[in-house]
Amino acid sequence: MVWLDVDQPAKKCTLHMNDNCSYLQKKSETLYKGIGDLKRDGGWLSFTDPKLAKLYHQINWPDYQFIDHC
């Protein structure tokens, strides 16, 4: 499973694929950022394949920076 961190205030989408990534290990739901859904400031969305995450970014957030983090 891979995770796409959609950050609406920063206008970026960050792809995380390594389970040992410190950002993945620290992800948590907040009042404004969801896990598995989007809230006001974005959220963490899971995908079965990195290509699907990249396609989601291209379709839904084409003006956001895409970062392949790990």
N, C-alpha and C positions, 0 to 999 in steps of 0.2 A: 504494500500500500504506500502511496505517496501523498503528500499533503501540500496544498497550495494555500499560502497565507495571503489573503486579499487585504491590503492595507489601504483603505479609502482616503484617509487624510494625506498619506504620503504618495498616493497614486502609483502604487507598485504591487506586483504579484510576485511572491517568492516561492519557488518550488523547493521542497525538501524531500529527499529520497532516502537519506541515511538515518536509520533508527537511532544511531549514536549521536546525532546532531543535538547540541545543547538547546537550540531553539525548540526542537520537537519535544524534547524531554521537559521543557518548562512551559509548554503551551497550556493555557487554561482559559476557560470561559470567563468573560468579564461582563459587566453591565452593557458595554458597547461593542464587544467583539465575541462572536459565537464560535462554537466548535460544531461543525456539521451544518451550520447555517450562517447567514449573513445578518449582522446587526448594523447599527448606525455607522460604526467605524470599520466594518469588514468582518472577517472571520477566517477560520481554518476549515478548508474543504478537502475531503479525502477522495482519491481517485485510485483505480486499480492499475493505471498505466500512466507514465509521465506524458505520453502523447495526448491522452485525453485531457490532462490538466493544461497542457499548452494550447490545445484546441479551445478549451473553455475560456482561457485568457484571451485568445484571438477574437472569439465571437463576442464575449461579454465585456471585456475591458481593453479594447484595442489601443486606447490612448494611455494606458498604464505601462510603466516600465516592467519588463519581465526579467527576473533574476533567477538563474539556476544555481541555487546555493550549495546543495550537497547531494 
